[in-house]
Amino acid sequence: MKIDNKKVYEIYEVNQGLTRKEKGDVCNALFDTSYGESAFRKRYDTYKDALQAQFSADEEYEKVILKEINVMKQQKKTVIMRSTVNKVIRNKAFGELIQDEIANVEFPQYAFKPLAKEKTTDEWWLLSIADFHYDGWQDIKGFFNEVYNIIINRGLKELTIFSLGDEIEGLLRVSASMDSKIGAVKQMREYAVHYLNFLQELSKEVKLTIYQVESANHSETRVLGTGRGELEEDLLEFLTAIVSIGLTNNPNVKFIYDKEIHAEIGGFKFYIEHGHHMKGGNPANYVTKKMVDRNMQVDYYYTAHFHHYKNVTLHARDGYDCDFTAVPSCKVGISRYEKGLNLSSNSAVLLEKFNKQGRVSTEKIILQHKEE
């Protein structure tokens, strides 16, 4: 990335509490360089001198500086996020490769007009997607176009989205890696970019709240025979970094992410996870144990991972059913995993309507997207 004197100036001004070396590290992380701090300080001094020369009147100069600082504060989150992502990933096994992929991501500049808030209503809509298992062969653009049309054709103006993991095929099995068209890091990069573009375009028409699961088995960096949970790295953190940066200035999207999410939505308590830690075929036992262990109440428990749609009522409370939902896979074709467990289903997403009485309708929408 070409070094921008204005950006260097902004970093130095916003991060007054950092040492010179730390400021230099932030600049190197942002511009993907390895210069000494003095190289950036000279650029900072040059830009600062130019500003001072441009505004001779102290009062006018102060107004401009305050305006510049306000702009910098808005951008600080993005700068820190870029720096943190680069620093953390650099020290991991996939550090250099992922850093290069992030540097190659182009973030289109959108001018978003805040959407007007809809009239207060008890009804709200939930779209759940999971287990795309992108390996480079699927028509990923066609998939997101199809989901976009589903939402727009129904005239929805506000939407909650659950994204429940296994967006990519990843490194879980050697056989799957050999069949993949591209490697795991590029899989996640391409999926993240298409996902971000989908959210940006959709948010021009629909106010969005996204809950993104940040831990799943296929996005774990299982290398050299390591097992589940041995390594802390998960490529979904790569996805959330890209999407968070891209959505920074979008007023029509709330993007919430964590390894597992416990949230109150529409007056009900939801628990959202990928589901790869679930053992056995009885979700009621798993959910009950988790509620006890975490000392929490759950009305609706959502997982993915199993590739087939399943809904189990756990119990009734105050006139509505508390239940467990396994979201179907939106992957094209039937995998060896699905064949082995006899749990395959057509590529699909869930679209559900809720009101103050709870869930009132569920539509499993079969998708038509194909492999490229």
HUHUHU-V200162 format. One record per run of one state. SS is the DSSP state (A for helix, B for strand, O for the rest). FROM is the first residue (numbers start at 1). LEN is the number of residues. If there is no record, write none. Layout:
# HUHUHU-V200162
SS FROM LEN
SS FROM LEN
This chain:
# HUHUHU-V200162
O 1 4
A 5 10
O 15 5
A 20 12
O 32 5
A 37 18
O 55 3
A 58 33
O 91 4
A 95 9
O 104 20
B 124 6
O 130 4
B 134 1
O 135 3
B 138 1
O 139 1
A 140 14
O 154 4
B 158 6
O 164 4
B 168 1
O 169 5
A 174 6
O 180 4
A 184 19
O 203 4
B 207 7
O 214 6
B 220 1
O 221 13
B 234 1
O 235 1
A 236 11
O 247 6
B 253 6
O 259 2
B 261 5
O 266 2
B 268 5
O 273 10
A 283 12
O 295 5
B 300 4
O 304 6
B 310 8
O 318 2
B 320 7
O 327 9
A 336 6
O 342 6
B 348 8
O 356 2
B 358 9
O 367 4
B 371 1
O 372 1
